[in-house]
Amino acid sequence: MKKSNKILVTGGSGRFGKVLQKQNFKNFIFPKKSLLDITNLHSIKSFIRKTKPKIIIHLAGLSRPLSLHDKDPIKSINLNIIGTANLVMVCKKFNIKFVYFSSNYVYPGNKGNYKESDPLLPGSKYAWSKLGGEAAAQIYSNSLILRICMTEKPFVHKKALTDVYLNFIFQDEIAAMIPKIIRMKGTINVGGPTRTVYQFAKKYNPNVKKISFKKIKGRLYKKRMSMNISKFLKLYKKKI
């Protein structure tokens, strides 16, 4: 199958998918679920044969609220694990590059500054479902796994956590980087500088109030979810 220069994006109707569409990148296509159902291998193969994409960026899946993964684990498995595996198998069949959006939540969250090679230990069923998708992508050599820590703009919450360290970066910033990011290979941590959620939010909203995650969740919580993004910065070659 002779490939075109098209870049197919699953999950275009999701939060980040909508932001990415606003970039109006040439050759990016965002099919509706009625045209491309990731839980159906026949649907995937049929659409791929028609469009012949060079790259698939996989955004589709079940995310928030995180409680959905506890209430409906079958749906979580079908969309985030089996759906991802289906796409990987089709990419292998047609030699298409596969770009998978994973999460920083696959890391344990007890020490922070996680490198891509560090051990993984998800702390929620959502995070396990993302790691399940990673497993399929890791088996396919022509894949790129992005462990991303991003959020909507503007920061919508009135309070922000003072004791949780992350690498938040706004979705529109990541969206603008996508043409360059998708040329990368391997597994890469993607995000902004390590800060508390409050430090990040305060920069853009001086009226945001402080709150402790420990106060909300009690003793069992993860406060050091930050990643080491030096590999990403070296490959991207621009200050973020």
C-alpha positions as CSV (number, residue, x, y, z in Angstrom):
1,M,0.0,0.0,0.0
2,K,1.5,3.3,-1.1
3,K,1.2,5.8,1.7
4,S,0.2,9.4,1.3
5,N,1.6,12.3,3.4
6,K,-1.6,12.3,5.5
7,I,-1.5,12.2,9.3
8,L,-4.5,10.5,10.8
9,V,-5.6,11.6,14.3
10,T,-7.9,9.5,16.4
11,G,-10.0,11.1,19.1
12,G,-10.4,14.4,17.3
13,S,-13.6,15.3,19.2
14,G,-11.8,15.0,22.6
15,R,-10.3,17.9,24.6
16,F,-6.8,17.8,23.1
17,G,-8.1,16.7,19.6
18,K,-10.2,19.9,19.4
19,V,-7.2,22.0,20.3
20,L,-5.1,20.2,17.7
21,Q,-7.6,20.8,15.0
22,K,-7.4,24.6,15.6
23,Q,-3.8,24.5,14.5
24,N,-5.1,23.8,10.9
25,F,-2.1,21.7,10.0
26,K,-1.9,20.6,6.4
27,N,-2.6,16.9,5.7
28,F,-4.0,16.2,9.2
29,I,-7.3,14.3,9.1
30,F,-9.7,13.8,12.1
31,P,-12.2,11.1,11.3
32,K,-15.4,10.7,13.3
33,K,-16.0,7.5,15.3
34,S,-18.7,6.5,12.7
35,L,-15.9,6.3,10.1
36,L,-13.1,4.9,12.3
37,D,-14.0,2.7,15.3
38,I,-10.8,1.7,17.1
39,T,-12.6,-1.3,18.7
40,N,-13.3,-2.8,15.3
41,L,-10.4,-4.1,13.3
42,H,-12.4,-4.2,10.1
43,S,-13.3,-0.5,10.5
44,I,-9.7,0.4,11.1
45,K,-8.4,-1.5,8.1
46,S,-11.1,-0.2,5.8
47,F,-10.4,3.4,6.7
48,I,-6.6,3.0,6.5
49,R,-6.9,1.5,3.0
50,K,-8.9,4.5,1.8
51,T,-6.8,7.2,3.4
52,K,-3.3,5.6,3.3
53,P,-1.8,7.7,6.2
54,K,1.9,8.0,6.8
55,I,1.4,8.4,10.6
56,I,-1.4,7.7,13.1
57,I,-1.5,9.9,16.2
58,H,-3.7,8.1,18.7
59,L,-5.6,10.3,21.1
60,A,-8.9,8.4,21.3
61,G,-9.8,6.6,24.5
62,L,-11.5,6.9,27.9
63,S,-10.1,9.4,30.2
64,R,-12.0,11.6,32.6
65,P,-13.6,11.4,35.0
66,L,-11.2,8.9,36.4
67,S,-14.0,7.2,38.3
68,L,-15.3,5.8,34.9
69,H,-12.4,3.3,34.9
70,D,-13.5,1.9,38.2
71,K,-17.2,1.9,37.4
72,D,-16.8,0.5,33.9
73,P,-13.5,-1.4,33.6
74,I,-14.7,-3.3,30.5
75,K,-15.1,0.0,28.6
76,S,-11.7,1.1,29.8
77,I,-10.1,-2.1,28.6
78,N,-11.9,-2.0,25.2
79,L,-11.0,1.6,24.4
80,N,-7.6,2.2,26.0
81,I,-6.0,-1.3,25.7
82,I,-7.7,-3.3,23.0
83,G,-8.4,-0.3,20.8
84,T,-4.8,0.8,21.0
85,A,-3.6,-2.8,20.3
86,N,-5.9,-2.9,17.3
87,L,-4.4,0.3,15.9
88,V,-0.8,-1.0,16.5
89,M,-1.6,-4.2,14.6
90,V,-2.9,-2.3,11.6
91,C,0.1,0.0,11.7
92,K,2.4,-3.0,11.7
93,K,0.4,-4.5,8.7
94,F,0.7,-1.4,6.6
95,N,4.1,-0.1,8.0
96,I,2.6,3.1,9.4
97,K,4.3,5.1,12.2
98,F,2.2,4.9,15.5
99,V,2.3,7.9,17.9
100,Y,0.7,7.1,21.3
101,F,-0.3,9.7,23.8
102,S,0.3,8.2,27.2
103,S,0.4,9.9,30.7
104,N,2.9,10.8,33.4
105,Y,0.6,8.8,35.7
106,V,2.2,5.6,34.7
107,Y,5.0,6.4,37.1
108,P,4.8,5.5,40.8
109,G,4.7,9.1,42.0
110,N,6.7,8.8,45.2
111,K,10.0,10.4,44.2
112,G,9.6,12.5,41.1
113,N,12.0,13.5,38.3
114,Y,11.2,10.2,36.5
115,K,13.3,9.3,33.5
116,E,11.8,7.2,30.7
117,S,13.8,4.2,31.8
118,D,12.6,4.3,35.4
119,P,10.3,1.5,36.7
120,L,6.5,2.1,36.2
121,L,3.8,1.6,38.7
122,P,0.4,3.2,37.9
123,G,-1.7,4.3,40.8
124,S,-5.1,4.2,39.2
125,K,-7.1,2.1,36.8
126,Y,-6.9,4.9,34.3
127,A,-3.1,4.9,34.5
128,W,-3.1,1.1,34.2
129,S,-5.2,1.4,31.0
130,K,-2.7,3.8,29.6
131,L,0.2,1.5,30.4
132,G,-1.7,-1.3,28.7
133,G,-1.8,0.7,25.5
134,E,1.9,1.4,26.0
135,A,2.6,-2.3,26.1
136,A,1.2,-2.7,22.6
137,A,3.1,0.3,21.3
138,Q,6.4,-0.9,22.8
139,I,6.2,-4.2,20.8
140,Y,6.0,-2.3,17.5
141,S,9.3,-0.8,16.6
142,N,7.9,2.0,14.4
143,S,6.2,3.7,17.3
144,L,6.6,6.8,19.5
145,I,5.2,6.9,23.1
146,L,4.7,10.3,24.6
147,R,4.2,10.4,28.3
148,I,2.5,13.8,28.5
149,C,1.5,16.1,31.4
150,M,-0.8,18.8,30.0
151,T,-3.9,20.8,30.9
152,E,-6.6,23.0,29.5
153,K,-6.1,26.7,29.0
154,P,-7.0,28.7,30.9
155,F,-6.5,26.9,34.3
156,V,-10.1,26.5,35.2
157,H,-9.9,25.7,38.9
158,K,-10.2,28.3,41.7
159,K,-7.8,26.4,43.9
160,A,-4.5,24.7,43.1
161,L,-2.4,22.1,45.0
162,T,0.7,23.4,46.8
163,D,2.1,19.9,47.5
164,V,1.8,18.1,44.2
165,Y,4.7,18.4,41.7
166,L,4.0,18.0,38.0
167,N,5.2,19.2,34.6
168,F,2.0,20.9,33.5
169,I,2.0,22.6,30.1
170,F,-1.0,23.9,28.2
171,Q,-2.6,21.8,25.5
172,D,-2.2,24.6,22.9
173,E,1.5,24.7,23.5
174,I,1.8,20.9,22.9
175,A,-0.5,21.2,19.8
176,A,1.8,23.7,18.2
177,M,4.8,21.4,18.7
178,I,3.2,18.3,17.2
179,P,4.7,18.4,13.7
180,K,8.1,18.4,15.2
181,I,7.4,16.0,18.1
182,I,6.0,13.3,15.8
183,R,9.3,13.0,14.0
184,M,10.9,11.7,17.2
185,K,11.3,8.0,18.2
186,G,11.1,5.8,21.3
187,T,9.6,6.8,24.6
188,I,9.7,10.5,25.6
189,N,8.5,12.5,28.6
190,V,6.8,15.7,27.5
191,G,5.8,18.6,29.6
192,G,6.9,21.9,31.1
193,P,9.3,22.7,34.0
194,T,8.7,20.9,37.3
195,R,6.5,23.0,39.5
196,T,3.7,22.5,42.0
197,V,0.3,22.9,40.5
198,Y,-0.1,26.1,42.5
199,Q,3.1,27.6,41.1
200,F,1.9,26.8,37.6
201,A,-1.6,28.2,38.1
202,K,-0.4,31.3,40.0
203,K,1.7,32.4,37.0
204,Y,-1.5,32.6,34.9
205,N,-4.1,33.4,37.5
206,P,-2.9,35.6,40.4
207,N,-6.2,35.0,42.2
208,V,-5.9,31.2,42.5
209,K,-6.1,29.9,46.1
210,K,-3.9,27.4,47.8
211,I,-5.1,23.9,48.8
212,S,-3.4,20.7,50.0
213,F,-3.9,17.4,48.2
214,K,-3.3,15.7,51.5
215,K,-6.2,17.6,53.0
216,I,-8.5,16.3,50.2
217,K,-7.3,12.8,49.8
218,G,-5.9,11.9,53.2
219,R,-2.6,10.0,53.6
220,L,-2.8,7.9,50.5
221,Y,-1.8,10.2,47.7
222,K,1.0,10.8,45.2
223,K,2.6,14.1,45.3
224,R,5.7,13.7,43.2
225,M,4.6,12.9,39.7
226,S,7.2,15.1,38.0
227,M,9.2,13.8,35.0
228,N,12.7,14.4,33.8
229,I,12.1,16.1,30.4
230,S,15.8,16.5,29.5
231,K,15.5,14.0,26.6
232,F,12.5,15.9,25.2
233,L,14.4,19.2,25.5
234,K,17.4,17.8,23.7
235,L,15.4,16.5,20.8
236,Y,13.1,19.5,20.5
237,K,16.0,21.9,20.6
238,K,13.9,24.9,21.6
239,K,13.2,26.5,25.0
240,I,9.7,25.9,26.3
